[in-house]
Amino acid sequence: MTLSDTTGPNSQTLAQRRAQLKAQRKIKFYKVAWRTLAMGALAAGTIKVAASPIWLIRSPEQIEVSNNQLLSDENVQALLPVPYPQALVNVQPEVLADSLSAHQPIESAVVRRKLIPPKLHVQITERTPVAVARPNIEQPLTAIPDQPIPFEEPGLIDAQGVWIPRNSFAELGAIANPTLQVIGMRAKDAHEWRTLYREVASSPVAIMAIDWTRSDNLILESELGSVHLGPFSSRLAQQLSALDQLRRLDDRVNSEKVAFINLQDPERPIVEILQATSHSTATP
């Protein structure tokens, strides 16, 4: 046995291995090239098909709208700047979504293209008004400018504290008439409003109006009468619970003689009684 036989492969074996590797690389190259050509042909075919006359958006009926509650399908379709007929491949979903979100009643929008059958699918998220926001001093309707200033003119407000121009829904053909009213709310109150509205909406005692004119005394107009809470605080839930416990107040006090209910200390509710010449205080 020679030294070369014991220390490694001979030249013939190395040549065979090189030939195998070369063949493997060639096969891999052809696979990649074929895959690239196939994908390119598929993409080109898709574009060609999408641009053909049968893949056109010809009318608003080919625009499908979902998740809308206040705005009708027709309202949303009319807001889309789509010239008809329009090749589906030429539609820019992001541009259409941005055009919808530019309208204040619409918080966000997503637009997608569908090939079979050719149409657009539009999913919107509306800003749902939960209250009418009135400034501390009402301005005449004729004095409201085209670009109203938030919280300084009558408007609408959603659960997140976003102010919406009063006529914004009506201009889009929708109706938004929340029954709750908020008076004197300011832009800086938006964070506290989220908690305030959540508690008021879940209160077993119906609340019709919130007077936020004075930051040191939040006043609720409820089915039991006017309720003074003092400054907004973390005790709001406890205060509303105490208000619920006063439902049988009519059994003890004539509601017509009640000036207001003081719940600044929810553990010691005070009912202010009207007198002919002065006020007196009664603690339930």
N, C-alpha and C positions, 0 to 999 in steps of 0.2 A: 504493500500500500504506500502510495506517495504522500508527501507532506501536503500537497494541494487538496488531496481527497479528504483529509482529516480536518483541515482548518476552515473550509467554507465551500460554497457552491462554485462550480466551474463556470467557464465563460459561456457555455451553451445554455446552462440554466438561467444565468443572468439575462441573456438575450431573449429567452422565452418570456421571462417576467416583464421585461421592457415592452415586448410586443403585446402582452396582455393588457398592461396599463395603458398603452397607446390606444388599443381597441376600446377599452372602457371609457377613456376620455372622448373618443370619437362618438361612441353611442350616447354619452351624456350630452355632448354638444348638440347632436341631432334632436334629442328629446327636448332640450331647452328651446332650440330654434323652432321645433314644431309647435310647442306649447305657446310660444310668443306669437307665431303666425296665426294660430287658432284663436287666441284671445283678441288679436288685432282684427281678424276677420269678423269675429262675433261682435266686437264693439262697432266696427264700421257698418255691419249689417243692422245692428240695433238702431244706430243713428239714421241710417237710410230708411228703415221701416218707420221710425218715429217721425221722420220728416215727410213721409208720404201722405197723400191727401186723406187717407182713411184714419190717420192719427192726428186729427185736428180737434181743437176745442172750438166748437162752432157757436155755442150759446151758454148762458148761465146755467141751464139745466144739467150741464156736464160738470158743474162745480158742486161737490157734496160737502155739506157743512155739518159739523157735529159739536156737541158740548155747549151749544148756545141755549140760553134760557130766556133772556129778555129780548135779544135781537132775533128776528126771524131769519130763515134761510135767505129770503129775498133781500133783507137788509144787508146781510154780509156779502152776498153775491154782487150787489150794486156797488159796494165799496172797493171791489178789486179792479185795478186798472188793467184789465185784459182786453185788448182789441180783438174782436171776432171777425173772421176765424183766425186762430193762432195755432201754429204748429206746436205740439206738445213739447218737442225737444227745445223750443225757443223760450218756453216759460221758465222764469227764474223764481223758484219757490221762496228764496230768502227775501227777495225784493218785495214780493207780494205780502209776505208775513210782516215785514217792516211797515208796509203801507197800512196794514190793518191796525198794528199796534200804535200807529200815530194818532188814532182816534181814542180819546180818553175813556170812553166806556169799555174799551177792549184792553185788558191787561197784557195779554200775550197771544200769539198765534203761531201755528205750525202749518205749513203748506207742503203737500206731497203730490208727486205725479203718479198716475196709475195708467199702465198701458192697456190692460184688458179688463173692461172696456176702457177706451181713452177718456180720462177725466182727471179732475183735480180734487183732492180731499183737503178740506180746511178744518182744522180743529182750533177753536178759540177758547180763551179763558176771559170771562167778562168780569168787570168790576161791579159787584152787586151792591147798590146803594142800600144802606140799612137805616139811614136817618136823613132828615132835612137839616142842613146846617144853616143857621141864621146868625148874622152878626149881632153885636150888642145893640147897634142902632141901625134899624132897617133903612135901606136906601130906596127911593122910588124906582119902580121897575124901569122907567124910561131913562134913569140915570146910570144903569148898568152898562159898561162899555163892552165892545166886542171881545176884548181880552180881559175878563174879570180877574180880580185879585183874590186868591184863595183866602177864605174865611173873612174877607172884608165885604163880601156881597153874598146874598143867598145862594146856596148851592146844595149839593148832595155829598154824602160821605159814606165810605164803605167801612167794613169791619176793621180794616187795618189803619184807618185814619186818613186815607187818601181823599182829598177834596176833589169833587168833580163839578164842573159848571152846571148850573141849574137846567139848562136846555139841551145839554149834550145828548141825552138819550132821545128826546123828542126830535132833534134834528136828524137822527138816524131812523126815525119811524118807530121807536120803541116807547113804552110807557114805564116809568119808574116813579112810584108814589109811596115811599115808605111813610108809615104813620108816626114813628118816633121823631121828635124834634129836639135839636140841640141848639141852645142859644148862647152866644158869646164864646164859643170854642176858638182857640188860637192854634196856629200851626205847631207851636211847641208842645201842645197837649196831646199830639198824636200817639205818643208812646203810652201815656196813661189811658187814653181812650180805648186802646185794645183791651185792657183789663176791665175798664168801666163798662164797655158795651157787652163783653162776655158775661159779666155778672148781672147786668140789667136784663139782658135777653133771657137768662135762665131764672130770673126772679119769679117766684110764684105770685107775687103781687104785681099787677100790671103797672108799667111805667109808661106814661104818655109823653113826657117832656123832661129835659135836663137843662137846668139853668146853670151855666158855667161862667156867668158874667163876672162873679167875684171868685178869685182863686182861693179865698179863705173860707168860702161857704158854698159848697156844692148843693144845689137844691133840686130835688126830684118832685115832679108832679105825678102823683100816683092815684090809684083808685081809692086809697084811704085818705087822700088829701096831700097837702104840701109837706115835704119831708126835708129838713135841714140836716146835712151830714157833716158840716164843717169842711176843712180842706180835704182833698182827695188823699186817702191813706190806704195802707194795707189791711185796714179793718173793714173795708167795704163789704165783703161777703158776710161778716158778722153783723154789720149794720142792716143789711137787707134781710138777714135771718130774723133779727129782732123786729123788723117791720112786719114780717109775716106773722109773728106772734101777736101782733096788735090787731089782727083781723076782727076780733070780737069787741073792738073798742066801742062800737055803737051800743053794746049792751050796758055800758057804764057811762058813756059820755055822748051827748047829742052831737052828731058829726057837724051839724050846722053851726055849732058854737066853737069848733076847733079852728084856731088860727093856723097852726102848723104843728108838726111833730118834730121834736128835737132829738136826733139820734147821734149826736156827736160822741156820746158815751153809750154804746149799744147795750151796756149792762145796766144802765139807768135811763131808759127812754123817758122823755118829758113831753107831755102834751100841753101846748100853750092854748089856753081858753080865752075866747073873746069875751070882753065885758062891755057894758054900755059905755063906760068912760075909761077903762083901763084893762090891762091884761093880767090874768092870774095864771098860776102854774099848777099843773096836776101831774103827779107821777103815778102811772099805772101800777 
